[in-house]
Amino acid sequence: PFYHTGVKLGYAFSDKVSGMVGVVNGWDGLRDFNDKKSLTAQLALAPSDNVAIYLNWIGGDEYGGLSAFGDLEGSYTNLFDLTASFT
C-alpha cells in the first residue's frame, strides 16, 4: 500500500531496534471501504551504521465497497514486506 489514513505509534527499543503499530481505514483509501479497520506493524533493525532492515505487515477484513480485496465479509487479507538497504 502507498498510503493510509489512521493513527500509528512508534517506539525505539534501542539505537538498533524500533517498532511501530497502527490502525488504519483500509489500504490506499482516504475513507474506510467498510466498517472494519486494518492493523499495521513494522519492526526496524539497524545492525550497523551501513545496514537497515524493515519488516512490515498490514492486515484487515477489507471486503465490499470500492475495495479490490473481496466481496464477502471475512475476506481477511495480509501483506508482508521486507526491505533492506546497504550504504
C-alpha positions as CSV (number, residue, x, y, z in Angstrom):
1,P,0.0,0.0,0.0
2,F,1.1,3.5,-0.8
3,Y,-0.9,5.5,1.8
4,H,-3.2,5.0,4.8
5,T,-5.5,7.2,6.9
6,G,-5.3,6.4,10.6
7,V,-3.0,6.5,13.6
8,K,0.3,4.9,14.4
9,L,2.6,4.7,17.4
10,G,6.3,4.2,17.1
11,Y,8.8,3.2,19.8
12,A,12.6,2.9,19.8
13,F,13.7,0.0,21.9
14,S,17.3,0.8,21.4
15,D,19.6,2.5,18.8
16,K,19.3,-0.6,16.7
17,V,15.7,-1.8,17.1
18,S,12.4,0.1,16.8
19,G,8.8,-0.8,16.2
20,M,5.5,0.7,15.0
21,V,1.9,-0.3,15.3
22,G,-1.1,1.4,13.7
23,V,-4.8,1.3,13.0
24,V,-5.9,2.5,9.5
25,N,-9.0,2.9,7.4
26,G,-8.1,0.2,5.0
27,W,-5.4,0.2,2.3
28,D,-4.8,3.0,-0.2
29,G,-8.0,4.8,0.7
30,L,-8.7,8.1,2.4
31,R,-12.0,6.7,3.8
32,D,-13.0,3.3,5.0
33,F,-14.5,0.9,2.5
34,N,-16.5,-0.9,5.2
35,D,-16.9,-0.7,9.0
36,K,-13.7,-2.7,9.6
37,K,-10.3,-1.3,10.4
38,S,-6.9,-2.7,9.4
39,L,-3.9,-3.1,11.6
40,T,-0.3,-2.4,10.6
41,A,3.1,-3.1,12.2
42,Q,6.7,-2.6,11.5
43,L,10.0,-3.9,13.0
44,A,13.1,-1.9,12.1
45,L,16.6,-3.2,12.7
46,A,19.9,-1.3,12.2
47,P,22.6,-3.9,12.9
48,S,25.3,-1.5,11.8
49,D,25.6,2.1,10.5
50,N,25.5,0.8,6.9
51,V,22.6,-1.7,7.1
52,A,18.9,-1.1,7.7
53,I,16.2,-3.8,7.7
54,Y,12.4,-3.2,7.8
55,L,9.8,-5.9,8.2
56,N,6.3,-4.5,7.6
57,W,2.8,-6.1,7.9
58,I,-0.7,-4.9,7.2
59,G,-3.9,-7.0,7.6
60,G,-7.6,-6.5,7.7
61,D,-11.0,-7.6,6.6
62,E,-11.2,-5.4,3.5
63,Y,-14.4,-6.5,1.8
64,G,-17.0,-4.7,-0.2
65,G,-17.4,-1.1,-1.5
66,L,-14.6,0.1,-3.6
67,S,-12.1,-2.4,-2.2
68,A,-10.5,-4.8,-4.6
69,F,-9.8,-7.4,-1.8
70,G,-13.0,-9.3,-1.9
71,D,-16.8,-9.1,-2.0
72,L,-17.6,-11.1,1.1
73,E,-17.2,-10.3,4.8
74,G,-14.3,-12.3,6.1
75,S,-12.1,-11.5,3.1
76,Y,-9.2,-11.1,5.5
77,T,-6.1,-10.0,3.7
78,N,-2.4,-9.9,4.9
79,L,0.6,-8.3,3.3
80,F,4.2,-8.8,4.5
81,D,7.1,-6.8,3.2
82,L,10.8,-7.0,3.8
83,T,13.0,-4.1,2.8
84,A,16.7,-3.9,3.4
85,S,19.3,-1.3,2.5
86,F,23.1,-1.2,2.5
87,T,25.1,2.0,2.1
